[in-house]
Amino acid sequence: MTVAPTKGKRGSAKITLTVSDAYASTSTSFKVTVNSVPTISTIADQSIGRGRATPTLKFKVSDKETGASKLRVTARSSNTKLVPASGIELKGTGKTRAIKVRPVARATGVATITVTVSDGHASAQTVFKVTVR
């Protein structure tokens, strides 16, 4: 048996399967939930001087089932020697969020920052590069 949702539809359904023969029958039920993926806007690549932070960079998140204030946003760096976890600051709780990146002092290089939004069931990402010269 294959269960496939109708394209573009979301929600939950309880499905009950019953098997029977001439002597007996048995049933089992399960719930199927189709959840849309949250969205996150793009963030432009940044080029900054050594010893400086990026400006506060705004971006938007949304989801069809989950209110923006309940979406979880996380960020990570591909180059933690340049931008450690402590150098990434996330702000905001609604649709408009913000990120500020503070590289290690006196370091140069490139880090790719991956920003993820999750509704607890599905997630989406955007990436941008921070070049420190």
N, C-alpha and C positions, 0 to 999 in steps of 0.2 A: 504494500500500500504506500502511496505517495500523497502527501498533502502539500499543495502549492497554493499560496495566497494569490488573489487577484492582483494584477499589477497596479501599483499606485494606491492600494488599500492598506489600512493598518487597523489594529484593534486586537481583540481576543475572541477566541471561540473555544467552546468545550466540544470535544469530539468523543463519541462513544462508539466502541467497536463491539459487536456481538457476534459470537460464533455459536452455531447450533447444529445439531444433527437430530436424528429421530429420537434420541434418548435424553439429551440434556442441552443446556446452553450456558454460556458464560459471557460476561461483559467486562470491559475495562474502559475507563474514561481518562482523558488527559486534556490539558489546556494548551492551546497554541496561541502565542502572542506574536504579532507582527509589529515591530517597532521601527519607526523611521530613524535615520541616522541624524545626529545633531549636525549643525553647520558652524563653520568658523570662517571669518573673512581672512583675506591674505594680509601679510605684513611685509612691507618693503625691506629689502636688504639695506644694511646700514654700514657706513664706513666712518670710523671715528679715529681721533688721534690717541696716541698712547696716554694713559692716565685719565682718560675721559670715559663717561658713561653715555649710553645712547639717550636721546630724549625719551620722554614717556610716549610709548607707541600704542595708540588705541586700535582695538579690533572689536568685532562684533561676534556674538555667539547666539544661537537659537536652536530650538527643537520643537517639533509639532506637538509632542505629548508632554514635555517637561518644561515648566517655567524656567526662564533664564536664571533666576536666582538660585535654582536647585542644580544647575549644571556645574560640574566640577572641571576646573581648568588647571592643567599642570604644564610644566615646561622643563626641558632638559637640554643640555649642551653636548655637542659631539666632541668638544675639546675642553675637558674640565681643567686642564692646566691653564688655559686662557680664561675660560668662564666657568668657574665652579658653581655648584648648585646655589651656594650662598650669594652669588653674583646675579641671580635672576630674581627680580621682584615682580610679582603679579598683584594687580589691584583691581577692585571692582567686584560687584556681585550681581549686577543686572545684565542686560543685553550688551552694554558697552563695557568692555574690560580694557585693561592696559598692562603693558609689560615694560620694564626698564632693565637694561643689561649693564652690569658693571664688571668689566674685565679686571683681571689681576693687575695691580699697579706695575708699570714698567714692562709689561708683556706685550708682544706683538704676535699677529697671526690671524687665523680665520677659524671661527666656530659656527657651526650650523645649529640654530636653536629650533627645536621642535616643540610646538605648542599644541596640546591636545585638549579637546573638550569631550566630556563624557556625560551621558545621562544615566549611567549605571548599567546600561544594557548594550549600548553601541557607542562608538567614538569616532571622531574625525580629527584630522591634523592639518596644520599649516607649518611650513618651515621658512626660515629666513636666515641669511648669513650676516654675521657681524665680522667685519674686517677691521682689525686694529693695526694702524700703521705708525 
